[in-house]
């Protein structure tokens, strides 16, 4: 499948069983992203959703800017549209959707709904690659779907606010599922750092205007800023690099 197509993915370079490095990458990304929902809840004590989204990606971009390998690899002009899409769908948009959701549902519920990412990733990969997942993966996905329904359905009896919160989380997860697939070809071509760093730049530019709203009424709080710092360095810089490396190796479905 041509890497020039904007909405496309690719097979991973490693089709065998996970080794220690693959399990390590998956565990690190999973634990870090799981903890992110707690950090978002803490950050909301002092910052708006738009400010949280901007600050976490800005801090990640600044941190990765110190790494020469992020800046030194040139990216062909033809691949920039995909990087822009990643900046929008994998960063700018979900980074606002998550805090908006956690104004309506608990961080624990948002974290449990995080299990929807493999479902979206597998469905999108099946469409793009025109091939269904294997039987074992299908069983796992069906179990995940049942679990997701059991977690999410009670929110639909808890009022409109909870329903909106669940929809916002699932929308962000759909963005993740698509993006994990889209990142595979360009990460295989350039490496994780150059792709993530440039995507973060796009997200910073797009997120900056929204962060200005409400800035006058924002009261700085050290605990909330520390939570955003953890979101930026851990959940946005390091975890995204880990997931990109893993997706390039094993493909979007297995990585998620």
ChimeraX attribute file (.defattr): number of C-alpha atoms within 10 A of each C-alpha:
attribute: neighborCount
match mode: 1-to-1
recipient: residues
	/A:1	11
	/A:2	9
	/A:3	17
	/A:4	13
	/A:5	12
	/A:6	15
	/A:7	14
	/A:8	21
	/A:9	27
	/A:10	23
	/A:11	19
	/A:12	20
	/A:13	14
	/A:14	14
	/A:15	11
	/A:16	8
	/A:17	9
	/A:18	14
	/A:19	8
	/A:20	9
	/A:21	10
	/A:22	20
	/A:23	14
	/A:24	14
	/A:25	19
	/A:26	22
	/A:27	15
	/A:28	18
	/A:29	25
	/A:30	18
	/A:31	12
	/A:32	19
	/A:33	20
	/A:34	19
	/A:35	18
	/A:36	23
	/A:37	24
	/A:38	18
	/A:39	23
	/A:40	27
	/A:41	19
	/A:42	18
	/A:43	25
	/A:44	20
	/A:45	15
	/A:46	19
	/A:47	25
	/A:48	23
	/A:49	22
	/A:50	23
	/A:51	26
	/A:52	28
	/A:53	30
	/A:54	27
	/A:55	22
	/A:56	27
	/A:57	32
	/A:58	24
	/A:59	21
	/A:60	26
	/A:61	24
	/A:62	16
	/A:63	15
	/A:64	22
	/A:65	17
	/A:66	10
	/A:67	13
	/A:68	11
	/A:69	14
	/A:70	19
	/A:71	16
	/A:72	9
	/A:73	13
	/A:74	9
	/A:75	16
	/A:76	8
	/A:77	7
	/A:78	12
	/A:79	17
	/A:80	16
	/A:81	14
	/A:82	23
	/A:83	26
	/A:84	18
	/A:85	20
	/A:86	27
	/A:87	26
	/A:88	22
	/A:89	23
	/A:90	28
	/A:91	30
	/A:92	25
	/A:93	20
	/A:94	22
	/A:95	26
	/A:96	21
	/A:97	22
	/A:98	28
	/A:99	29
	/A:100	20
	/A:101	24
	/A:102	25
	/A:103	17
	/A:104	17
	/A:105	20
	/A:106	15
	/A:107	23
	/A:108	15
	/A:109	17
	/A:110	25
	/A:111	18
	/A:112	15
	/A:113	19
	/A:114	20
	/A:115	19
	/A:116	24
	/A:117	22
	/A:118	25
	/A:119	22
	/A:120	23
	/A:121	26
	/A:122	25
	/A:123	18
	/A:124	23
	/A:125	26
	/A:126	14
	/A:127	12
	/A:128	17
	/A:129	13
	/A:130	9
	/A:131	10
	/A:132	13
	/A:133	16
	/A:134	9
	/A:135	9
	/A:136	9
	/A:137	15
	/A:138	14
	/A:139	12
	/A:140	13
	/A:141	20
	/A:142	13
	/A:143	11
	/A:144	17
	/A:145	16
	/A:146	10
	/A:147	15
	/A:148	17
	/A:149	12
	/A:150	11
	/A:151	15
	/A:152	19
	/A:153	12
	/A:154	12
	/A:155	18
	/A:156	13
	/A:157	10
	/A:158	10
	/A:159	10
	/A:160	11
	/A:161	14
	/A:162	21
	/A:163	19
	/A:164	17
	/A:165	24
	/A:166	24
	/A:167	14
	/A:168	23
	/A:169	25
	/A:170	24
	/A:171	17
	/A:172	24
	/A:173	26
	/A:174	22
	/A:175	21
	/A:176	24
	/A:177	26
	/A:178	25
	/A:179	25
	/A:180	31
	/A:181	28
	/A:182	29
	/A:183	28
	/A:184	28
	/A:185	24
	/A:186	23
	/A:187	21
	/A:188	18
	/A:189	13
	/A:190	15
	/A:191	19
	/A:192	24
	/A:193	25
	/A:194	24
	/A:195	28
	/A:196	28
	/A:197	27
	/A:198	22
	/A:199	25
	/A:200	29
	/A:201	20
	/A:202	21
	/A:203	27
	/A:204	24
	/A:205	14
	/A:206	17
	/A:207	25
	/A:208	17
	/A:209	12
	/A:210	16
	/A:211	18
	/A:212	13
	/A:213	13
	/A:214	12
	/A:215	12
	/A:216	7
	/A:217	10
	/A:218	13
	/A:219	10
	/A:220	11
	/A:221	12
	/A:222	11
	/A:223	14
	/A:224	20
	/A:225	21
	/A:226	14
	/A:227	20
	/A:228	28
	/A:229	22
	/A:230	21
	/A:231	30
	/A:232	26
	/A:233	21
	/A:234	20
	/A:235	27
	/A:236	26
	/A:237	25
	/A:238	21
	/A:239	23
	/A:240	24
	/A:241	22
	/A:242	21
	/A:243	24
	/A:244	29
	/A:245	23
	/A:246	29
	/A:247	32
	/A:248	27
	/A:249	21
	/A:250	22
	/A:251	28
	/A:252	29
	/A:253	24
	/A:254	18
	/A:255	25
	/A:256	24
